[in-house]
Amino acid sequence: MEIDFLDETTPDVICFYLTLQRDKFERLARAVTDRSIDQALLRVNGVHGFYSDWSPEISTDYIKVLTDDAESHPVENPEGATITPPRLGETNEFELYTT
């Protein structure tokens, strides 16, 4: 049976799993419960598998994501290419800002 194949379209989604040390998580949870923060911003840098057109700007509104599933998301390297494009799965750094 091919029950996984549906005739529907859903919006694209990018999920980040943020792992914190227990004390940092508890501080954040307490701030949310106490309503002492109104919003949070997660900034990521050096995300393997994120690609965008070059721009002199420091941010972009459009990215392409090269998933970690090489079988269902293949890449054809040009003849003579000596690198394998990085795929999704590793992030060099992140910052979580709250206000």
ZIZI-V754800 format. One record per residue. N is the residue number from 1. SS is DSSP state (2 for helix, 1 for strand, 0 for the rest). Layout:
# ZIZI-V754800
<<N	SS> <N	SS>>
This chain:
# ZIZI-V754800
<<1	0> <2	0> <3	0> <4	0> <5	0> <6	0> <7	0> <8	0> <9	0> <10	0> <11	0> <12	0> <13	0> <14	0> <15	0> <16	0> <17	0> <18	0> <19	0> <20	0> <21	0> <22	2> <23	2> <24	2> <25	2> <26	2> <27	2> <28	2> <29	2> <30	2> <31	2> <32	2> <33	2> <34	0> <35	0> <36	0> <37	0> <38	0> <39	0> <40	1> <41	1> <42	1> <43	1> <44	1> <45	1> <46	1> <47	1> <48	0> <49	0> <50	1> <51	1> <52	0> <53	0> <54	0> <55	0> <56	0> <57	0> <58	0> <59	0> <60	0> <61	0> <62	0> <63	0> <64	1> <65	1> <66	0> <67	0> <68	0> <69	0> <70	0> <71	0> <72	0> <73	0> <74	0> <75	0> <76	0> <77	0> <78	0> <79	0> <80	0> <81	0> <82	0> <83	0> <84	0> <85	0> <86	0> <87	0> <88	0> <89	0> <90	0> <91	1> <92	1> <93	1> <94	1> <95	1> <96	1> <97	1> <98	1> <99	0>>
